[in-house]
């Protein structure tokens, strides 16, 4: 996964575009058949992204994307 803790974004349109892109990139983590042990981290990360889409702040610093912790079968 990408490290998203990059210099902050100041353009609201780019904040929204980046947040939507990161949401799409992490959709898989919320699927019921994906077994990762840190779904809560992904849920919190995605909540930040949804808030950035609804009300982009100027500036916005994106947090690091969680790394999936795959459950053992």
Helices and strands as residue ranges (DSSP letters): H 12-25, G 27-30, H 39-54
